[in-house]
Amino acid sequence: MSKRTVLTGARVVLPGGVREDATVTVEDRHLVDGAGPGEAEELDLSGHWIVPGFVDCHVHGGGGASFSAGTHEESLTVIDTHRRHGTTTMAASTVTGDLDDLSRQAGSLSELVEQGELAGIHFEGPFIACNRRGAHEESLLRDPDPGDVRKLLDAARGHAVMMTLAPERPGGLDSVRLLADSGVIAAVGHTDGTYESTREAIDAGATVATHLFNAMPPLGHRAPGPVTALLEDPRVTVELINDGIHLHPAALQLAFRAAGADRVAFITDAMGAAGMGDGRYPLGNLEVEVREGVARLVEGDSIAGSTLTLDRAFKRAVTVDGLPVTDAVAALSANPARLLGVADRVGSLEPGKLADLVVLDQQFEPAGVMRHGAWVVPPHTP
């Protein structure tokens, strides 16, 4: 007999909106429509919210560990850390490195994709602009030669889902076309490009803005730059880091008004300090110091990723930024699931999809996390 769990009494965010005092039924690993035969465990979640499990398409580390270490032990620590904060699906992001080392990392991460622990691999660098490198080692940056791009895709064994590059660099547009033809997202980021060069990249197949506003020229009234090109084009989904550090709330609101809620994906861009305290942490070949939750390079003053988890991004979205809960859910679940090509399985609470969900209390603090029908964090209620 199949195991069934029935969650009652909560406000549930469904694709059509919020349903009050709703019931969510889980059978084995999936959401099902209505009650089936046999006994079920019933849990009263009155006074709580149930939202889809969060999906992060851009995360480097957490729990003191990093995907760039290239070991299963560290990768599983990252995964577990973010799962406990509600991220039930994620793509592993690398940091600029030597091509051979990145290939080795990709091989290790591919095994975790094949085991169902990850949804894919996101290469951030080394094909980015020196002037907009942020926390990427300058000596390892290079032009996006299609042959080098192909080497990384091959190393990922079909599990690469996204690559961030600066399309204005020599070989950039050809590499964008190669990625698009290979079914891999070409993301414009860490770019020193213009409005015009960004438009060319979008026409060549780029469909994502890597952490919009950050690591790219600012919007200007005579030089609108990549921000304007990326916001105005309906083919592009824009990533936003909603930690209160990377973006002013007005910039976030501008992005939502210009792009619409269906074209925004909240990401963490988290490094190893996510879920941890202040201190020093590695990020690729560089060292980062975290003070009061803000990560910066030890040498230099550049922000070095974030210490964000998506539960905090959700709470900030609705309590500080004033977004409707449905828009926050779209940005944290449905939209990134669509980007990663897994929206048929996750990203919304619908019968037949995997039972990935987050229980939130009235203050939008996490009170339980379920992945594939099993509690990662058992719900706690008053």
Buried (B, 14 or more C-beta within 10 A) or exposed (E): EEBBBBBBBBBBBBEEEBBEEBBBBBBEBBBBEEEEEEEBEEBEBEEBBBBBBBBBBBBBBBBBBBBBBBBBEBBBBBBBBBBBBBBBBBBBBBBBBBBEBBBBBBBBBBBBBEEEBBBBBBBBBBBBBEEBBBBBBEEBBBBBBBEBBBBBBEBBBBBBBBBBBBBBBEBBBBBBBBBBEBEBBBBBBBBBBBBEBBBBBBEBBBBBBBBBBBBBBEBEEEEBBBBBBBBBBEEBBBBBBBBBBBBEEEBBBBBBEBBEBEBBBBBBBBBBBBBBEBEEBBBBBBBBBBEEBBBBBEEEEBBBBBBBBBBBBBBBBBEEBEBBBBBBBBBBBBBBBBBBEBBEBBBBBEEEBBBBBBBBBEEBEBBBBBBBBBEBBEBEBE
